[in-house]
Amino acid sequence: MLFPVFLHKRSFCSLLSGLLLLTGATACNQNSKQESAVGTEATATAAADTTVLTKNPDWWKETVVYQLYPRSFQDSNGDGVGDLRGIISRLDYLKSLGVGTVWLNPIYASPNDDNGYDISNYRQIMPEFGTMQDFDELLREMHRRGLKLVMDLVVNHSSDEHQWFQQARSSRTNPYRNYYYWWPAEKGTPPARYSTFDVKKNAWAYDSLTNSYYLHIFSRKQPDLNWNNPKLRQEVYNIMRFWADKGIDGFRLDAFQFVAKDPTFPPMPGLTEQNYANAYNHGPHLHDYLQEMNREVLGHYNLMTVTEGAGRNPTEAMLFVDPARKELGMTYHFEGTGVGSNSDTYQLTELKRVFTKWDSTFAHKGWQALDLGNHDQPRMVSKFGDDRPAFRAASAKLLNTFLLTMRGTPYCYYGDELGMTNNPKLAKIEDYRDVAARNGYQLVKSQGGDLAAYLKNLRRFSRDHSRTPMQWDSTAHAGFTTGTPWLPVNPNYHTVNEAAENQDATSVLTHFRRATAMRQQHRVLVYGQYQLLDAANPHIYAYTRTQGPDKVLVILNFSSEVRRWPMPAGLKSSDQPWLNNYSGFTMEPTLMLQPWQAVVLPLAQ
């Protein structure tokens, strides 16, 4: 899908260059940052932002990241979809949270098969979200407030409506053919590959125009890009330079663990939903690509870089973030958010084991991201806490305390600072918007499977739960929009909303602000050594953080009952708690912890 090119102040040069590029000519001294040939991105110039933030080399270790889903944050024009001007109107709120960095899910031009993760033009803004002028204002206003901006880099695949793919499928000899993966039909059925979003779970789709199959490990409208092709890689680097030159502060690499593929497609028998990620992960030349990306782009800017799902284990993950290798800054894994998935319960001992294992990996070098929720997960309080009214607030405070007292960079998902929960209004398949949920339902239906069980699973784990509109106040649609929201607002917005919590000294929101301020004040919570205590306890998660003379104890009661916990020998409080989600705390040899109580206690050395 092509959208009109937005022209900046050098619009004449941009327009003329765009026309001449079609014929292979050049104009207005265009440099190598522009992409070439038919299907190039819009030639809007990447005017650098004039507001420059002072950033030390390790700023991304010390920040708190706020993940913001643009479609669901704030609608400014009543169409039911959040947009850039809506975000601009809420920047003072973001600043008040004590976060330092905002990660935006994709805002690029897209037909929205997968809510923006199917990109048709990497240098244009999706019209539903606004214009490039709106983006420039957003970036400028964020920087004016000392907030940094990280953008999604989605280059494992594009949209099938991207001009690269439109050209690639026009003929087998087209110059863009090798930007994607193809299997000629005369060679027979292509080797089996599993797709997470496809109705039939088949990652090959037949294209009649060239009598070939193309690869799509996600939706069939998300054909995989061929990173074996150096021309494709240069296209990506040019896109990265475009946004970096505008002044953004980093990239989050989406599904990058899957970009490296063997183009001969050797057999992978037995691929299933349970093992496909490991099978696709860490393919040939993956680190060659990252080191090239660093040489070409990342090494020339002071950017935060993070990739999802890096490595199948901590040893592989270290390859991405070992500073000596010159690849990326940090990584986050799926093992933590995966605890308890597809189950009604989870074991705290397993959660402790996972987070402790990954902390030990980066104890001396490298860096990790910390999260319990994101746009691909249910609401963290509904999964890891207790979202019943009696315990929702306390458990949300505990989970935020956990994220903000562990070693690594915390990623806090929008609405979790309020304790937003899964939405009970998502009940029928018609209520869901997620392509994975809808296609999965059709697959179960076609196989004569248990549709009731499938819907029950969606009601707990669907990605749509984390994408419902931000709950700003108790007016219609929670103040998110004056129109009809693209996803239903959670009915609890009458009590769970920013306006009410902002006035409540005991709210989840107030506690979140205290927690971010505490982390900023005490560097031991950023860099201090982590040590797990009482590993076998099924209800209490306790650990210390130590840096030089500073030592702190974090005690978390992951249960909806009062629990007793004996203080380990040799640990003695040096002061009142830095943070406590209940009004009182008495230091005793055996602590009495209230349901979902979270205490951060400084210790004497």
C-alpha positions as CSV (number, residue, x, y, z in Angstrom):
1,M,0.0,0.0,0.0
2,L,1.5,3.3,-1.1
3,F,0.8,6.6,0.7
4,P,1.5,10.1,-0.4
5,V,5.0,11.3,0.3
6,F,5.3,13.9,3.0
7,L,7.6,16.7,1.8
8,H,10.0,18.4,4.3
9,K,11.6,21.8,3.8
10,R,13.9,20.3,1.2
11,S,10.7,19.1,-0.6
12,F,11.7,20.0,-4.1
13,C,15.0,18.1,-3.9
14,S,13.2,15.1,-2.3
15,L,10.5,15.1,-5.0
16,L,12.8,15.5,-7.9
17,S,15.2,12.8,-6.5
18,G,12.3,10.5,-6.1
19,L,11.3,10.9,-9.7
20,L,14.9,10.6,-11.0
21,L,15.6,7.5,-8.9
22,L,13.1,5.7,-11.0
23,T,15.3,6.2,-14.0
24,G,18.6,5.6,-12.2
25,A,19.6,9.3,-12.2
26,T,20.5,11.5,-9.2
27,A,19.6,15.0,-8.2
28,C,20.3,17.6,-5.5
29,N,23.5,15.8,-4.4
30,Q,21.6,12.9,-2.9
31,N,24.0,10.7,-0.9
32,S,24.3,7.0,-0.2
33,K,21.7,7.1,2.6
34,Q,19.0,7.0,0.0
35,E,17.7,3.7,-1.2
36,S,17.8,2.9,-4.9
37,A,15.5,1.7,-7.7
38,V,11.8,1.1,-7.9
39,G,10.3,0.3,-4.6
40,T,12.5,2.6,-2.6
41,E,11.1,4.1,0.5
42,A,9.6,7.6,0.4
43,T,12.4,10.1,-0.1
44,A,11.4,12.5,2.7
45,T,14.6,13.8,4.1
46,A,15.8,12.7,7.5
47,A,16.2,16.1,9.1
48,A,18.1,15.7,12.3
49,D,16.4,16.8,15.5
50,T,17.9,20.0,16.9
51,T,17.4,19.1,20.5
52,V,20.3,16.9,21.6
53,L,20.3,15.1,24.8
54,T,23.4,14.6,26.8
55,K,23.9,10.8,26.9
56,N,26.7,9.0,28.7
57,P,27.8,5.8,27.0
58,D,25.9,3.6,29.5
59,W,22.7,5.7,29.7
60,W,20.6,2.8,28.5
61,K,21.7,0.7,31.6
62,E,20.4,3.4,33.9
63,T,17.1,4.3,32.3
64,V,13.7,2.9,32.8
65,V,11.9,2.0,29.6
66,Y,8.2,2.6,29.1
67,Q,6.8,0.5,26.3
68,L,3.9,2.4,24.6
69,Y,1.5,0.8,22.2
70,P,0.5,3.7,20.0
71,R,-2.8,2.3,18.8
72,S,-4.1,2.1,22.4
73,F,-2.5,5.0,24.3
74,Q,-4.4,8.2,23.4
75,D,-6.7,9.1,20.5
76,S,-6.7,12.8,19.5
77,N,-9.2,12.8,16.6
78,G,-12.1,10.5,17.6
79,D,-11.4,7.7,15.2
80,G,-11.0,5.2,18.0
81,V,-7.3,4.6,17.3
82,G,-4.4,6.1,19.3
83,D,-2.1,8.4,17.4
84,L,1.0,10.5,17.7
85,R,-0.8,13.7,18.6
86,G,-2.4,11.8,21.4
87,I,1.0,10.7,22.7
88,I,2.2,14.4,22.5
89,S,-0.7,15.4,24.7
90,R,0.4,13.0,27.3
91,L,4.2,13.6,27.4
92,D,4.0,15.4,30.8
93,Y,2.4,12.3,32.2
94,L,5.2,10.2,30.9
95,K,7.7,12.5,32.4
96,S,5.9,12.4,35.7
97,L,6.4,8.6,35.9
98,G,10.1,8.8,36.3
99,V,10.8,6.8,33.2
100,G,13.6,7.9,30.9
101,T,12.9,6.2,27.6
102,V,9.8,5.4,25.6
103,W,9.8,2.4,23.2
104,L,7.1,2.9,20.5
105,N,5.7,-0.2,18.8
106,P,5.7,0.3,15.0
107,I,4.2,3.5,13.6
108,Y,5.3,3.0,10.0
109,A,3.0,2.8,7.0
110,S,1.2,-0.6,7.2
111,P,-1.9,-2.4,6.0
112,N,-2.2,-3.6,9.6
113,D,-2.5,-7.3,9.2
114,D,-0.4,-7.6,12.4
115,N,-1.0,-4.2,13.9
116,G,1.9,-2.5,12.3
117,Y,4.4,-5.3,12.3
118,D,3.7,-5.7,8.6
119,I,5.4,-2.6,7.1
120,S,4.7,-1.3,3.6
121,N,7.0,1.7,3.9
122,Y,9.7,2.1,6.5
123,R,10.0,5.9,5.9
124,Q,6.4,6.9,6.2
125,I,4.1,7.2,9.1
126,M,0.9,5.2,9.2
127,P,-1.9,7.7,8.3
128,E,-4.0,6.5,11.3
129,F,-1.1,7.7,13.5
130,G,-0.5,11.0,11.9
131,T,2.2,12.6,9.7
132,M,6.0,12.9,9.7
133,Q,5.5,16.4,11.0
134,D,3.7,14.9,14.0
135,F,6.6,12.5,14.5
136,D,9.2,15.3,14.4
137,E,7.2,17.3,16.9
138,L,6.9,14.2,19.2
139,L,10.6,13.6,19.1
140,R,11.4,17.3,19.7
141,E,9.0,17.5,22.6
142,M,10.2,14.3,24.2
143,H,13.8,15.5,24.0
144,R,12.8,18.8,25.5
145,R,11.5,16.9,28.5
146,G,14.6,14.7,28.8
147,L,12.8,11.7,27.4
148,K,14.5,9.4,24.9
149,L,12.7,7.5,22.0
150,V,13.4,4.0,20.9
151,M,11.7,2.6,17.8
152,D,10.9,-0.9,16.6
153,L,13.1,-2.1,13.7
154,V,11.0,-4.8,12.0
155,V,13.2,-6.3,9.3
156,N,12.8,-10.1,9.6
157,H,9.9,-9.5,7.2
158,S,8.0,-6.7,5.4
159,S,4.4,-6.4,4.3
160,D,3.4,-8.1,1.1
161,E,2.2,-4.7,0.1
162,H,5.7,-3.2,0.3
163,Q,7.0,-2.2,-3.1
164,W,10.0,-4.5,-2.7
165,F,7.7,-7.5,-2.6
166,Q,5.4,-6.2,-5.3
167,Q,8.4,-6.0,-7.6
168,A,9.7,-9.4,-6.4
169,R,6.6,-11.2,-7.3
170,S,6.2,-9.5,-10.7
171,S,8.8,-11.9,-12.3
172,R,11.5,-14.3,-11.4
173,T,14.1,-12.1,-13.0
174,N,13.1,-8.9,-11.2
175,P,16.0,-7.2,-9.4
176,Y,14.0,-7.4,-6.1
177,R,13.4,-11.1,-6.4
178,N,16.3,-12.0,-4.1
179,Y,15.0,-9.6,-1.4
180,Y,12.8,-12.5,-0.3
181,Y,12.8,-16.3,-0.1
182,W,11.2,-18.3,-3.0
183,W,10.8,-21.9,-3.8
184,P,9.9,-22.7,-7.5
185,A,6.8,-24.9,-7.8
186,E,8.5,-27.2,-10.4
187,K,10.8,-28.3,-7.6
188,G,7.8,-29.8,-5.8
189,T,6.5,-29.0,-2.3
190,P,8.9,-26.9,-0.3
191,P,10.5,-28.3,2.8
192,A,8.2,-28.0,5.8
193,R,8.4,-24.8,7.8
194,Y,6.1,-23.8,10.6
195,S,4.2,-20.5,10.7
196,T,2.9,-19.1,13.9
197,F,0.1,-16.9,12.4
198,D,-1.0,-18.9,9.3
199,V,-4.4,-20.5,9.4
200,K,-2.8,-23.8,8.4
201,K,0.5,-23.2,10.2
202,N,2.3,-23.5,6.9
203,A,5.1,-20.9,6.4
204,W,5.0,-21.3,2.6
205,A,2.4,-19.5,0.5
206,Y,1.8,-20.1,-3.2
207,D,2.1,-17.2,-5.6
208,S,0.5,-17.9,-8.9
209,L,2.2,-14.9,-10.7
210,T,5.5,-16.7,-10.8
211,N,4.4,-20.2,-10.0
212,S,6.5,-20.1,-6.8
213,Y,6.1,-20.3,-3.0
214,Y,7.4,-17.6,-0.7
215,L,8.4,-17.9,2.9
216,H,6.5,-16.3,5.8
217,I,7.2,-17.6,9.3
218,F,4.5,-15.2,10.5
219,S,1.4,-14.1,8.6
220,R,1.2,-14.8,4.9
221,K,1.1,-11.0,4.5
222,Q,4.5,-10.8,6.2
223,P,7.0,-12.4,3.7
224,D,10.5,-13.0,5.1
225,L,13.3,-10.7,4.0
226,N,16.4,-12.5,2.6
227,W,19.3,-11.3,4.7
228,N,21.7,-13.4,2.6
229,N,21.4,-10.7,0.0
230,P,23.9,-7.8,0.8
231,K,21.7,-5.4,-1.2
232,L,18.8,-6.1,1.2
233,R,21.1,-5.5,4.2
234,Q,22.2,-2.1,2.8
235,E,18.6,-1.1,2.4
236,V,18.0,-1.9,6.0
237,Y,21.1,0.1,7.1
238,N,19.9,3.1,5.0
239,I,16.6,2.9,6.8
240,M,18.3,2.8,10.2
241,R,20.4,5.9,9.2
242,F,17.3,7.7,8.2
243,W,15.8,7.4,11.7
244,A,19.1,7.8,13.6
245,D,19.8,11.0,11.7
246,K,16.4,12.3,12.8
247,G,17.7,12.0,16.3
248,I,16.0,8.9,17.7
249,D,17.8,7.2,20.6
250,G,17.7,3.6,19.8
251,F,16.2,0.5,18.1
252,R,14.5,-2.5,19.4
253,L,15.1,-5.3,16.8
254,D,11.9,-7.3,16.3
255,A,12.2,-11.1,15.7
256,F,15.8,-10.6,14.7
257,Q,16.7,-14.0,16.1
258,F,15.0,-15.4,13.0
259,V,16.6,-13.3,10.2
260,A,19.5,-15.7,9.4
261,K,18.3,-18.6,7.3
262,D,19.9,-21.3,5.2
263,P,18.6,-20.5,1.7
264,T,18.8,-24.2,0.7
265,F,16.1,-25.0,3.3
266,P,17.4,-28.3,4.6
267,P,14.7,-30.5,6.1
268,M,13.5,-29.7,9.6
269,P,11.2,-32.6,10.4
270,G,8.8,-32.4,13.3
271,L,8.4,-28.6,13.6
272,T,5.7,-27.7,16.0
273,E,4.5,-24.6,18.0
274,Q,6.6,-25.9,20.9
275,N,9.9,-26.2,19.0
276,Y,9.9,-23.9,16.0
277,A,11.5,-21.0,17.8
278,N,14.6,-23.0,18.7
279,A,14.7,-24.4,15.2
280,Y,14.7,-21.0,13.6
281,N,16.8,-19.3,16.2
282,H,20.5,-18.4,15.7
283,G,20.8,-19.3,12.0
284,P,23.9,-19.1,9.9
285,H,25.7,-15.7,9.7
286,L,23.4,-14.1,12.3
287,H,26.4,-12.5,14.1
288,D,28.1,-11.6,10.9
289,Y,25.0,-9.5,10.1
290,L,25.0,-7.9,13.5
291,Q,28.7,-7.0,13.4
292,E,28.2,-5.6,9.9
293,M,25.2,-3.5,11.2
294,N,27.4,-2.2,14.0
295,R,30.2,-1.2,11.6
296,E,27.8,0.3,9.1
297,V,25.4,2.1,11.5
298,L,25.3,1.5,15.2
299,G,29.0,2.3,15.9
300,H,28.4,5.8,14.5
301,Y,25.6,6.8,16.9
302,N,25.0,6.7,20.7
303,L,22.0,4.4,20.5
304,M,20.3,2.0,22.8
305,T,20.0,-1.4,21.0
306,V,18.0,-4.4,22.2
307,T,16.9,-7.5,20.5
308,E,14.2,-9.9,21.5
309,G,14.6,-13.6,22.1
310,A,18.4,-13.5,21.5
311,G,19.8,-17.0,21.7
312,R,18.3,-20.3,22.8
313,N,20.2,-20.1,26.1
314,P,22.2,-17.7,28.1
315,T,25.5,-18.7,26.5
316,E,24.1,-17.8,23.0
317,A,22.5,-14.6,24.4
318,M,25.9,-13.4,25.6
319,L,27.2,-13.5,22.0
320,F,24.9,-10.6,21.2
321,V,25.9,-8.3,24.1
322,D,29.5,-9.1,24.9
323,P,31.0,-5.6,24.4
324,A,34.2,-7.1,22.8
325,R,32.1,-8.5,20.0
326,K,30.7,-5.1,19.0
327,E,27.1,-6.1,18.2
328,L,24.3,-4.9,20.5
329,G,23.8,-3.3,23.9
330,M,21.2,-5.5,25.6
331,T,19.0,-8.5,25.0
332,Y,15.8,-9.8,26.5
333,H,14.6,-13.4,26.6
334,F,11.3,-15.1,26.6
335,E,11.9,-17.5,29.4
336,G,10.7,-15.2,32.1
337,T,7.4,-14.2,30.5
338,G,7.0,-17.8,29.4
339,V,6.8,-19.1,33.0
340,G,3.2,-20.3,33.5
341,S,2.2,-19.8,29.9
342,N,-0.8,-22.0,28.9
343,S,-1.5,-22.9,32.5
344,D,-3.9,-21.6,35.1
345,T,-1.0,-21.3,37.7
346,Y,2.7,-20.9,37.8
347,Q,5.4,-21.9,40.3
348,L,7.2,-19.1,42.0
349,T,10.3,-21.3,42.4
350,E,10.4,-21.6,38.6
351,L,10.2,-17.8,38.2
352,K,13.1,-17.4,40.7
353,R,15.1,-20.1,38.9
354,V,14.7,-18.4,35.5
355,F,15.5,-14.8,36.7
356,T,18.4,-16.0,38.8
357,K,19.9,-18.0,35.9
358,W,19.7,-15.1,33.5
359,D,21.1,-12.6,36.1
360,S,24.1,-14.8,36.6
361,T,24.8,-14.8,32.9
362,F,25.3,-11.0,32.8
363,A,26.9,-10.6,36.3
364,H,30.3,-9.5,34.9
365,K,29.7,-8.4,31.3
366,G,26.8,-7.8,28.9
367,W,23.4,-6.5,29.9
368,Q,19.8,-7.7,29.9
369,A,16.3,-6.3,29.7
370,L,13.8,-7.1,32.4
371,D,10.1,-7.5,31.7
372,L,7.0,-9.4,32.9
373,G,4.6,-8.1,30.2
374,N,4.6,-6.6,26.7
375,H,2.4,-6.4,23.7
376,D,2.7,-10.2,23.1
377,Q,1.7,-11.2,26.6
378,P,-1.4,-10.9,28.8
379,R,-1.5,-8.2,31.5
380,M,1.2,-9.0,34.1
381,V,-1.1,-8.6,37.1
382,S,-3.5,-11.1,35.6
383,K,-0.8,-13.6,35.0
384,F,1.8,-13.2,37.7
385,G,-0.3,-11.4,40.3
386,D,-3.9,-11.6,41.5
387,D,-6.3,-9.4,39.6
388,R,-9.2,-9.9,42.0
389,P,-10.3,-6.4,43.4
390,A,-9.0,-7.2,46.9
391,F,-5.5,-8.0,45.7
392,R,-5.1,-6.3,42.3
393,A,-3.4,-3.1,43.6
394,A,-1.1,-4.8,46.1
395,S,0.1,-7.5,43.5
396,A,0.6,-4.8,40.8
397,K,2.8,-2.8,43.2
398,L,4.8,-5.9,44.1
399,L,5.4,-6.8,40.4
400,N,6.5,-3.2,39.6
401,T,8.8,-3.4,42.7
402,F,10.3,-6.6,41.4
403,L,11.1,-5.1,38.0
404,L,12.5,-1.9,39.4
405,T,14.8,-3.6,41.9
406,M,16.4,-6.3,39.7
407,R,19.7,-5.9,37.8
408,G,19.1,-5.0,34.2
409,T,17.1,-2.3,32.4
410,P,13.4,-2.5,33.4
411,Y,10.8,-2.4,30.7
412,C,7.4,-1.3,32.1
413,Y,4.4,-1.8,29.8
414,Y,1.9,1.0,29.4
415,G,-1.0,0.7,31.9
416,D,1.0,-1.6,34.3
417,E,1.8,1.5,36.3
418,L,-2.0,1.6,37.0
419,G,-2.4,-2.1,37.5
420,M,-4.5,-2.6,34.4
421,T,-5.8,-6.2,34.0
422,N,-7.0,-8.6,31.4
423,N,-10.3,-7.5,29.8
424,P,-13.3,-9.8,30.5
425,K,-15.1,-8.2,27.6
426,L,-12.9,-10.3,25.3
427,A,-15.0,-13.4,25.3
428,K,-16.1,-14.4,21.8
429,I,-13.7,-14.8,18.9
430,E,-15.4,-11.7,17.3
431,D,-14.1,-9.6,20.2
432,Y,-10.5,-10.3,19.3
433,R,-8.4,-8.3,16.7
434,D,-5.2,-10.3,16.9
435,V,-4.4,-12.2,13.7
436,A,-2.8,-15.0,15.7
437,A,-5.9,-15.4,17.8
438,R,-8.3,-15.4,14.8
439,N,-6.3,-17.7,12.6
440,G,-5.7,-20.1,15.5
441,Y,-9.4,-20.3,16.0
442,Q,-10.0,-21.1,12.4
443,L,-7.4,-23.8,12.5
444,V,-9.0,-25.5,15.6
445,K,-12.4,-25.2,14.0
446,S,-11.2,-26.8,10.7
447,Q,-9.7,-29.7,12.7
448,G,-12.9,-30.2,14.7
449,G,-11.0,-29.2,17.8
450,D,-12.3,-27.9,21.2
451,L,-13.3,-24.3,20.5
452,A,-14.4,-23.8,24.1
453,A,-11.0,-24.7,25.4
454,Y,-9.4,-22.5,22.8
455,L,-11.5,-19.5,23.8
456,K,-10.7,-20.2,27.5
457,N,-7.0,-20.0,26.7
458,L,-7.5,-16.7,24.9
459,R,-9.4,-15.3,27.8
460,R,-6.3,-15.7,29.9
461,F,-3.4,-15.4,27.4
462,S,-4.5,-13.5,24.3
463,R,-2.2,-10.7,23.2
464,D,-5.2,-8.4,22.9
465,H,-5.5,-8.2,26.7
466,S,-2.3,-6.1,26.7
467,R,-3.6,-3.9,23.9
468,T,-6.8,-2.5,25.2
469,P,-7.1,1.3,25.5
470,M,-5.2,3.1,28.3
471,Q,-7.5,4.0,31.1
472,W,-7.2,7.7,31.7
473,D,-10.4,8.6,33.6
474,S,-13.9,7.5,34.4
475,T,-15.6,9.3,31.4
476,A,-16.8,7.4,28.4
477,H,-14.2,5.0,26.9
478,A,-11.9,5.9,29.8
479,G,-11.0,9.1,28.2
480,F,-9.1,7.3,25.5
481,T,-11.3,8.4,22.6
482,T,-14.5,10.3,21.8
483,G,-15.3,7.7,19.2
484,T,-15.6,3.9,19.2
485,P,-12.3,2.3,20.5
486,W,-10.7,-0.2,18.2
487,L,-10.6,-2.7,21.1
488,P,-13.1,-2.7,24.0
489,V,-12.1,-0.7,27.1
490,N,-11.8,-2.8,30.3
491,P,-15.0,-2.3,32.4
492,N,-12.9,-1.7,35.5
493,Y,-11.9,1.7,34.1
494,H,-14.4,3.4,36.4
495,T,-12.0,2.8,39.3
496,V,-8.7,1.8,37.6
497,N,-7.7,5.0,35.8
498,E,-5.0,7.6,35.9
499,A,-7.1,10.4,37.1
500,A,-8.3,8.5,40.2
501,E,-4.9,7.0,41.0
502,N,-3.2,10.3,40.6
503,Q,-5.2,11.7,43.6
504,D,-4.6,8.6,45.7
505,A,-1.5,8.5,47.8
506,T,-1.8,4.7,48.1
507,S,-2.5,3.9,44.5
508,V,-0.5,1.7,42.1
509,L,0.5,4.8,40.2
510,T,1.8,6.6,43.2
511,H,3.8,3.5,44.2
512,F,5.3,3.2,40.7
513,R,6.5,6.8,40.8
514,R,8.1,6.2,44.2
515,A,9.8,3.0,42.8
516,T,11.3,4.8,39.8
517,A,12.5,7.6,42.0
518,M,14.1,5.1,44.4
519,R,15.9,3.3,41.5
520,Q,17.2,6.6,40.2
521,Q,18.4,7.7,43.7
522,H,20.2,4.4,44.6
523,R,22.7,3.1,42.0
524,V,22.9,-0.2,44.0
525,L,19.6,-1.0,42.4
526,V,21.0,-0.5,38.9
527,Y,24.5,-2.1,39.2
528,G,24.5,-4.0,42.5
529,Q,25.3,-7.7,42.7
530,Y,22.2,-9.9,42.9
531,Q,22.0,-12.8,45.4
532,L,18.9,-15.0,45.7
533,L,17.8,-16.0,49.2
534,D,15.6,-19.0,50.2
535,A,15.4,-20.4,46.7
536,A,13.0,-23.2,47.7
537,N,10.4,-21.0,49.3
538,P,7.2,-21.4,47.2
539,H,5.7,-18.0,48.3
540,I,8.5,-15.6,49.1
541,Y,11.0,-14.2,46.6
542,A,13.8,-12.5,48.5
543,Y,17.2,-11.3,47.3
544,T,19.9,-8.8,48.1
545,R,21.6,-6.2,45.9
546,T,25.1,-5.2,46.9
547,Q,27.5,-2.5,45.5
548,G,30.5,-1.5,47.6
549,P,29.2,-0.3,51.0
550,D,25.6,-0.3,49.9
551,K,23.4,-3.4,50.5
552,V,19.6,-3.7,50.2
553,L,17.2,-6.6,50.8
554,V,14.1,-7.0,48.6
555,I,11.3,-9.2,50.1
556,L,8.3,-10.1,48.0
557,N,5.3,-12.1,49.2
558,F,4.0,-13.7,45.9
559,S,0.8,-15.0,47.5
560,S,-2.7,-13.8,48.6
561,E,-2.2,-14.9,52.2
562,V,-0.2,-13.6,55.1
563,R,3.2,-15.3,55.2
564,R,5.9,-15.5,57.8
565,W,9.5,-15.2,56.8
566,P,12.5,-15.5,59.1
567,M,15.2,-13.0,58.5
568,P,18.4,-14.8,57.5
569,A,21.3,-14.7,60.0
570,G,23.6,-11.8,59.5
571,L,21.1,-9.5,57.8
572,K,20.2,-6.4,59.8
573,S,18.2,-3.4,58.7
574,S,20.1,0.0,58.8
575,D,17.0,2.2,58.3
576,Q,13.3,2.3,57.5
577,P,12.2,0.7,54.2
578,W,13.0,2.6,51.1
579,L,9.8,1.2,49.7
580,N,6.8,-0.6,51.1
581,N,3.4,-1.2,49.4
582,Y,1.7,-1.4,52.8
583,S,1.4,1.4,55.4
584,G,3.3,-0.4,58.1
585,F,6.4,-2.6,58.6
586,T,7.8,-4.0,61.8
587,M,11.4,-5.3,61.8
588,E,11.2,-8.6,63.7
589,P,13.4,-11.8,63.7
590,T,10.5,-13.4,61.8
591,L,8.7,-11.0,59.4
592,M,5.0,-10.9,59.0
593,L,4.2,-10.2,55.4
594,Q,0.8,-9.2,54.2
595,P,-0.7,-10.6,51.0
596,W,1.5,-9.4,48.1
597,Q,3.6,-7.2,50.3
598,A,6.8,-5.9,48.8
599,V,9.5,-4.3,51.0
600,V,12.8,-2.8,50.0
601,L,15.0,-2.6,53.1
602,P,18.5,-1.1,53.4
603,L,20.9,-3.3,55.3
604,A,23.9,-2.6,57.5
605,Q,27.1,-4.0,56.2
